[in-house]
Amino acid sequence: MGKMDIGMVGMAVMGSNLALNMADHGFDVACYNYTPDLTEKVLREHPHEHMHGFFDLREFVQSLKRPRRIMLLIMAGDPVDSMIDQLMPLLEEGDIILDGGNSFFEDTIRRQKKLADAGLHYFGVGISGGEKGARNGPCIMPGGDAATYEAVRPIYEAVAARAADGEPCCAYIGTDGAGHFVKMVHNGIEYADMQLIAEAYLLLKYAGGFTNERIAAAFRQWNQGELKSFLIGITADIFAEDDEDGGQVVDKILDSAGQKGTGRWTSIEALKRGVNTSLITAACNARVMSNLWDLRRGLGQRFAAVKAHEPLGDDFAEIVRKSLYVGKIAAYAQGFALYQAAASHYGWKLDFGRIAGIFRGGCIIQADFLERITEAFQSNAQLENLMEANFFAGKIQANLDSLREVVALGVKQGLPIPAMACAIEYIDSARAAHVGANLIQAQRDYFGAHTYNRVDKEGVFHHQWN
């Protein structure tokens, strides 16, 4: 009988760091990589009494205690299916495969059904925190069979990050693809959060005339208050980082950002579920536009730039801070609205307050702000939108004029601030008595006889338009 507590397939950055984390907590980890060089490198550079390398897949599987727990931290997509096909003939009924990569949740649902038919268990495990999180404590979002989760819970809760109150940033999310779905939307919110921060930077630097030193100071100050978060903290550090050739590093980085797809998946799923995630979509589109480098340079020469004005004072930084906070509320309101719609559609019993709770540590979007989301859902589990919660409604009411002011200024100055613009549009649409949909429905009825409802009569109507 095997002696290893868990097996890790994939010895690249994430897999090796999570394996070391597990070993530090006293779990015996069997390590395997389809190319032996990575396994050899990790064991050579990080020797550990609880980490053991294997170079034959059958021997790797046989080294594990029953039920066997095998975690995959490999590239999402076809490599996951290939590894599953290699593992299945070596496993026995009740064994567990845990996919810790950024797999698309529909693939996770498909794989779970396939393994269930073979008497095996499959978990889609969302993991956030990057390299440092994996090594020191990530946020973990497991989805799969609830009863089987008890077989992996002690390991995951031991290695997960801890929130300020000591709670592990790990919780059972729901059946089949729920864990990977929650991670996907987490990443979508992360896109929006980062874009809002980037727009705050554009406003401070190009509308406010702030130097990098003043921007760093502003973000440090913000990180002492209600915006305190991992992203705000590292942004302060970034603006203070000097380059060896002079100036700051941030100014030497090409103005072009990459993306791996989870934000795009979030936007597509939101359209399917009929949920407005405009800030997340705006963040994806902003990264797309950032990569159109030649087009931007060409059009920049054809369209006149707005003339610069005198630098603005520190009171402008406070207006931008308030605007960023309102934008953050809108982004999270959209993300959690998508969680609610998905829970209804896929039959997942998602605990929205608990989800916000595990985001408090280990992950990229960790922030004090999340405590308020947990409180909102604890007060009203049926909350339709975060903006309805008293705390968030009060913050929007107090700061909305600041958001209007900076969006108007950004537009006048020719600054691209799509996420902040979408935030004001989202809030205005959500509170509006009229959004123009009566005219759209009239148009649909005119050209397609799509019918309409009336405000003064019950029933469905069609008009013979002249």
N, C-alpha and C positions, 0 to 999 in steps of 0.2 A: 504494500500500500504506500502511496506517495506521502511525502512529508511537507511539501511546500504549501503555504497558505493560499497563494494566488500566483497566477502566471501573467507576465506582461509580454505581449507581442508588440514589438516596435521599440527600438532602442535609440531613436532620434531624440531631440531635445525634450519634448514633452514626456515621452515614455520613460526615458532614463531618469528624469527628475522626479516623476511621480513614483517610480520604483524605489528610488533612494528615500523618498519621503515615507513610503510604506515600511521600508527596511528600518528606518530610524525609529519607527513606532513598534518595532519588535516582530513584524510579520516577515516570514520567510518568503522571499519573492523569487520565482523562477523566471529567468530572462531569456528571451529568444528574439532574434531578428532574422529575416530571410537571407540577409547577407551577414556572415559571421563577424565581419570586421567591426561593425558597430558594437556588437555585444562585447567583443574582446577589448575594444577601446574603453568602454564604460567601466568594465571590471578592472582594467589596468589603471585607469585614472582615478577611479572612485571605489577602491576595494572596501567591501562591507561584509561582515560576518553573516548578515541575513539576505544577501544577494547572491544568487547562484546562476551561472550561465549554462545554457544548453544550446547545442548546435544541430540537434536532430529533433524534428517536430514530435515524433512519436515518444522519444525519451522525455521531452519537455512535458507533454501531456501526462505521461505516466508518473511524473514526479509530483503531481498535485494530489492533495487530499480530496476526497469525495464529500459533497458534490464539488466537482472541479470548477474553479472560478478563473476564467481566462479573460483578461482585459486587452482589448485592441486599441493601440494608439498609433494608427497608421493612416496614410492618406485616404480621405473619404472617396467613395465611388467604387469603381471596379476592384481596387485592391482589397476592399473589405469583403466583397462577395467572393473573391478568389480565396482569401484566407478562411472564410467560413466553410467553403467547399473542401478545403484541405483538412480542416479540423473535424468536421462532422463524422467521418468514418472512424475517428479515433476516440470519440466521446461516448458516454453511456447515459442512459435515461436520468434526467434530473440535473445534468451538468449545465453550467451557465457560461454564456459568452456575453461580455460587456464591451460595447463599442463606445470608447471615450473620444472619438474624433468628431469633427463637425459634419456628420452625416445629415443628409436631407431627411426630415422626419417621415416622409412617405416611404423612403427606402427602409427606414427602421420598422415601420408597420409591416411592410412586405416581408422583411427578414424575420420578424418575430413570428409571423404566421408559419413561415417555412420551417423554422426550428421547432415550433410547438407541435407541428405535425409529426416531427421525428422524436418527440418526447424530451426536447431540450428547451432551455430558457434563454431568452435573448433580452438584453437591456440596452436601450439607447441612453448613454450617460453624457449629459452636457457638462463640460468642464470649462471654467473661465478663470483667468488669472495669468495666462501666459507661462513663460519659463519659470519666473520667480514664484508664481502662485503654485505651480505643480510641485516645486521643491519645498516650499515653506508653508503651503496651505491654500488650496484653491477653493472656489465655490463649486459645489458639485450638485448636479441636477439629474438624478437617476429616474428612468421611466421603464416600467416593465410589470411583471407579476408582483402584486403586493405581498403575498405570502413568501415568495422566493426572496424578496428584498432583504428579509431578515438574515439571509446567508451572507450578504455583502455589507449590510449596514455597519457592523462594528469596524470594518476596515475603513470605509468611506468617512464615517464620522470621526475616526481617529486622525485621519490625515487632512481633513478639511480645515479651512481657516476658522477662526473663532471671531464672532462679533464682540463688541465691547462688553456685552453682558455675559460672555462666556459660551453662548449658544453656538454649536457647530453650524457652519454655513453649508449645510447639506440637508436635504429633505427628500423623501420619496415624493415624486411629482404626480405620477399617474400611470395608467396602463400604456402599453406599446410605445407609440412615438411621442408621448407627452414630454419626456425629458429633453429630447432633442428639439422639440418645438419651442419649449420655454427658453432654451439656450439660443435658438435662432432669433427669437424676438428680443431677447436680451441684447444680442449683437446689433439688431436694428435700432434699439434705443441708444446703444452705444454710438452708432453712426450719427444719430441726431444730436446727442449730447456733444460729441466732438465738433460737429459742424456749427452748433450754436456758439461754442467756445471760440472757434476760428472766426466767426462773424463778429464776436465781441472784440477780438484782436484787430480785425480790419477797421472797425469803428474807432477804437482807441488810437490806432496808429495813423490811419489815413483821413479820418474825419476829425479826430481830436488832436492830432499832431503829437501824440505821446512817443517818447523814446522807448527803447526796449527796457531800459532801467525802470522807467515809470510804469510800464506795463507789468514787469515782474513784481514791483512793489504793490500794484493794485491787486494782482492775483494772490499775493501772499496775504494781503489784508482780507480779501474775499474768503480765503481758506480758513480764516478764523471765525467766520460767521455762518449764516444759514446755507451758503454754497459749499461748505467744507466737503471735499471729496477727493478721491484719488486723482481724477483728471485735472481738477483745479490745482492741486498741489504740484503735479509734475509739470503743468504749464508754467507755473511760477519759476520752477527750476530751469525750464527750457529757455526762457527769456533772459535768465541770468548767466547762461553758459557761454563763456568766452571761447572764441576760436583761436587756435594757435597762430593763424595768419592775421589776426586782428579782427575787431568787431565781435559780433555774436554768431554762434553756430547757426541759429534759426535763419539768419539772413543769407547764409551760404547754401541752404537747401533748396533744390529746385521746387518750384511751386506746382507740384504735380503729385497727386495722392493715389495710392493703390487701393484695391478692395478684393476680397476673396469670395464674395457671393451671398453671404448670409443676410446682408441688408437688402439685397435684391430679392432674395427668396421671401423675406418678410413683406416687402411691398406687393409682390405677386399674390401671396396668400391673403393679404388684406383686401385686395381687389376681389378675390374669390369669395371672401366672407362678407363683403360689403361694409368694410370698416375703413374709415378715413385715417390713414397714416401718412399724411402729407409731409410732415417734418422728416420722417425716415426716407421717404421717396426723394424729397428735396436734397437730403444729404447724399444719397446715391447719385443723383444727377449732378450735384456739385463736384463730386469726384470724377464723373465722366467729363464734365467741362474742364476740369483741371488738367486732364490729359490731352486736350485739344490745343497743344502748345503752339503749333504753327498757325492755326486759325486765330488764336487769341492775339498773337503778335501782329498778324496781318490786319485784322479788324481794328486793333488798337491804334494802328497808324491812320486808319480811314475815319474813325469816329473820334471826334475831339474829346479829350478828357476834361472833366470838370475842374475849374480853377481852384487851386488850394486856397484855404482861408487861414486866419490866425489860429494858433493852437488854443485849445479849449482847456478849462481849468479842471480841478479835481472833482468838482460837482458833476462834470460830465461822466466821469468814471462811475459815480454812484448811479446815474441814470442808466448806464450800460449794465451795471450789476443787476439792477432791478429788472431790466428787460431780459437778461439772461435767465433769471430765476423764473419769470413767467413763461419763457420759452421752454424751460425744463419741465415745468408743470404740464404744458401742452403735450410735449413729447411723451412723457410717462402716461398721461391720460390716454393717448392714442395706443401705446403699446399694451396697456392693461385692458383697453377695450377689445383689442385683438385677442388677448388671452381669454376674455369672457366669451367672445364669439366662437373661438375654437373649442372651448370647453363644451359649449352647447352642441356644436356640430359633431365633434368626435366622441362625445360621451365621456370626457375626462372630468373628474371631480377635482379641479384645481383649487388649491387654497391660496388665494391671491395675496392675503396678508403674509402668509408663510413664505411665498415666493419672494416678496419684497424683503422679508427678514433675512433670507439666506444671501441676498445680494449685498448685505451690509459689510461683508468681508470677503477678501480673496479675489473678487472679480474686478473688472475694469470700471464698472459703473458704481462701485461701492461709494456710499455717501450718507451723511447724516440724514439727508432728505428722505431716505427710504424708511426711516422710523415713522415718519408721518403717513406714508402709504399704508404701512401695517396697521397703524392706529385707525386710519379711515375705514379699512375693511373689517377691523375688529368691532368698530362702532356700528357698521352697517354692511353685513355680508352681501346684501342685495344691491349695493351701490352700483348704479349704471355707468357712471363716469366719475373719475377722480375730481373733476372740476365741481361736482356737486357737494363734495365734502366741505364742511364749514371752514376748516383750516385753509384748504386750497382756494376755495371761493373768496375768502378774505384776502389772501395774498394777491390773487388776480385783481380784485377790486382796488387794492391799494397801489398796485404797480402797473396797471394796464396803460395808464397815460404815458409812463416812461417808455414802454414798448412802442406805443404809437409814435412817440417823438423820435426815437432812434431809427425806426423803420422809415419814417418820412425823411429824416436827415440822410440816411444811407442811400435812399433812392435819389434824392437831390444831388448827392455827391457822386453818384454813379458807382456805388459800391455794391457788389453782388452779395446780398444777405437773404437768400431764399428761405432758410429755415425760420428766421425771425419773422419774415413776411408771411410764411405759412402759419406761424403761431398766431399772429393777429387775425388772419383769415379764419383759422379754425375756431378761435374763441368767438369772433363776430358771427360766424355761421351758426355756432351752437346756441347763441343767445338771441338770434335774430327772429323777429316776428315775420319778416318777409325775406326770402332768398331768391325770388324770381322764378321759382319752380312752376307757378301757375302759368306763366307765359310759355315755358318749355313744354308743359303738358298740353297746352293749347296747340303749339306747333306740332307736337306728336300726333294729336288728334286730327289736325288739319291735313297732314301729308300721309298719315298711316292709319287713321281711324283707331287709334290706340285707346280711346275713351278717357274719361276723367271723372273725378268726384267733385261734388259741389260743396260750398260752405253753408248753403241754405236748405239743402234737401238731401235725404238719404238716397243711396243707389249709385249706379254707374251710368254715365251719360256719354253720348256722342252727338256732336253738333254738325249740321250740314253747312259747312263754311261756304260763303260766297266768294 
